[in-house]
Amino acid sequence: LTLTFISTPFSPQISEKYGLQKDTIGRICKKCKRGILVNMDDNIIQHYSNQSAFLIQMTELAAGQLQVTLVEE
């Protein structure tokens, strides 16, 4: 995933790009190269530069919710 579309809100954009229902994304996190996991919100995502590259991982949480994790390359 390359963040070329950084704007709010971010969850619906991920839903559209990957064909997910909007209400299934429960949390968006970022895992840095040192392994630290940070909960992301739209305000934090706006601070990333255009063209930032991440791998995307989706993990199922309870009740059919997904955790989307952006992993730094």
C-alpha positions in Angstrom: 0.0 0.0 0.0 1.3 3.4 -0.9 -0.4 6.3 0.8 -1.1 8.5 -2.2 -4.6 9.4 -1.0 -4.0 10.9 2.5 -7.1 12.7 3.6 -9.9 12.1 6.1 -11.5 9.8 6.8 -9.1 7.0 6.0 -11.2 3.9 6.9 -13.7 4.3 4.0 -10.8 4.7 1.6 -9.3 1.4 2.7 -12.7 -0.3 2.5 -13.2 0.9 -1.0 -9.7 0.0 -2.2 -9.8 -3.5 -0.8 -13.5 -4.3 -1.2 -14.3 -4.4 2.5 -17.5 -3.3 4.2 -16.9 0.1 5.9 -18.2 -1.1 9.3 -15.8 -4.1 9.4 -12.7 -2.0 10.1 -12.4 -1.7 13.8 -8.9 -0.2 14.2 -6.0 1.0 12.1 -2.5 0.6 13.5 1.0 1.2 12.3 3.9 -1.0 13.1 7.2 0.7 12.8 10.5 -0.9 11.8 11.3 -1.4 15.5 8.2 -3.4 16.0 6.2 -0.8 18.0 2.5 -0.9 17.3 0.7 2.5 17.3 -3.1 3.1 17.0 -3.7 5.4 14.1 -6.4 7.9 13.6 -7.2 10.3 10.7 -5.2 13.1 12.4 -2.0 11.0 12.6 -2.4 9.7 9.1 -2.5 13.3 7.7 1.0 13.8 9.0 2.5 11.2 6.8 4.1 12.4 3.6 2.5 11.6 0.2 3.9 8.4 -1.3 4.8 6.8 2.0 5.0 3.0 1.4 3.5 0.4 3.8 2.6 -3.3 3.7 -0.9 -3.9 4.8 -1.9 -6.7 7.2 -5.5 -7.5 8.2 -6.2 -9.4 11.4 -9.7 -10.4 12.5 -10.7 -9.1 15.9 -13.8 -10.2 17.9 -17.2 -9.9 16.3 -16.0 -9.8 12.7 -14.1 -6.5 13.1 -10.7 -6.2 11.3 -7.6 -4.6 12.6 -5.7 -3.0 9.6 -2.0 -2.7 10.3 0.3 -0.6 8.2 3.8 -2.0 8.4 6.7 0.3 7.4 8.9 -1.0 4.7 
